[in-house]
Amino acid sequence: MTSALAALPRTAALAVIAWAALTLVERVSGPTVGANIGAGLAAMLAVALASLLWGAVDGLRSGAAGPVLLRWGVVAVLAVPVFTAASQLGAPTAFDWGLWATETVFGGWFWGVLVAAPALTGAAVGAALSGRRTPTTTTTPRHRPA
């Protein structure tokens, strides 16, 4: 249950990061006709990089790969409907539930993989590295037992 709850802010943050990258590239590149492929690629790169880094930090903090891998697996599953819905935001037409369902079923796996692969890699590396840390200070008892 805690992995599912911890996945919600991660999914929301990744959606905001993707939107910010997309918006930034669209504004920098100026007006375009049709799809702005550079903006889409920037959003994908931002999501993959954020997932990798955040997964590594989670792995370092946790020290155990299992809970972190589960958490990021849930994020990848939640990312599918969120990111496919976000693709329709800002469109000149109303939200199309049929298009959303089709994109979720047939194309949503791409977003899931784009989140899961880097996050799981980062989490595994972070968890492996956390076991190699050595304490920087030694602890000594202040009082000797009687």
N, C-alpha and C positions, 0 to 999 in steps of 0.2 A: 504494500500500500504506500509506503513512504517513497518507493522508487517512482510510482505513478505520480505522486504529488510533486516530487522533485523534478519530474519531467515537464510539468506545465510551464514553469517560468523559463526553462531552457528552450522549449518550443516557441514560446512567445518572443523570447530574445532573438532567436534565429530568424523568425519572421521579420522582426524589426530591422535586423542587420541586413537581410536580403532587400527589404524595401528601401533602406537608406542607400545601399550600394546602387540599386537600380535607379533611384531618383537622382543621385549624385552624377552618375554617368550620363543620364538623359539630359540633365541641365548643362553639363559641361559640353556635351556633343552638339547641343543646339537642336533646332527643329529637323526632324527626319521624316521621310515618307515611308510608311509601313513599320515593320518591326525593327527595333533597335537591338541588333544582335549583340553589340558590345555591352549594352546595359544588362542584358540577360546573362551573358558570360560573367560579368563582374558580380552579379548577384549570386551566381552559382559558386564562384571562387570564394566570395566572402562567407557563404554558408559552410563550405567545405573547410576553409581555414579556421573559422570560429569553432566548428565542431571538433576539429583536430586539437586545437589548443585547449578548449574547455574540457574535452575528454581527458587529455593528459593531466590537467590540473586536478580533475576529479580523481583520477587514478593515483596521483601523488598523494592527495589528501587522505584517500581511503586506505590505500595500501593493500586492499583486497580487490581483485579484478571482478569477482562475481557480481556484487551489488552495482558496481559502476557500469558493467556491461549490460545488466538488466535495465538500469535507468536509461542508458542511451538507446537501447533497443526500443523502449517505450517512446522516447523522443522521436525516433525514426518512424514509428507507426503513427504517432500524432502529427508528424510533419506532413504526411501525405494529404489528408483532407484540408489542413490549414493552408498549405502552399498552393494547392489546386484552387482553393477558394480565393486566395490572394491574387491569383492570375486574372481574375475578373474585376477586381477592384479598380476603380478609375476608368472603367470602360464606359463609352457613351450610352450603352444599352443597360437595361435592368439585369440583375443577377439571374443567370440561366441555370436552374437546378439540374436540368438534363445534361447540359454541357459539363457542369461540375461533376456529376456522377460518372459520366463517360471518362473525363480526364482523371478522376480519382481511381477508377478501375483499371484503365488501360495505360495511363501515363504517370500515375502517382508513384509507382514503384521507383521511378527515377529519383524523385526527391527523397524517398526513403533510403535508397542506396547512397545518395549524395550526402546525407546526414550520417548514416550508420557506418559506412566504411572508414571515413576519417576519425569519427568519434570513438569507435571501437578500437581502432589502431592506437589512437592517443591514450585511451584508457588502459589498454594492455601495456603499453610502453611505460606509462606513468606508474602503474601498479608494480611493474617489474623494477623500475628505478627506485621506488620507495623502499623496497627491501634492502637496498644497497646503502642507504644512508647510515652514517655512523653518528653517534651523539657527539656534539661539540663540547659538551661539558660533562665531567664525571660527577656523580653524586656520592657524597660521603656522609655517613651518619654524623650528626652533631653531638649526640650523646651516646655513650656506650651503655648497652644494657647492663643492668645490675646482676 
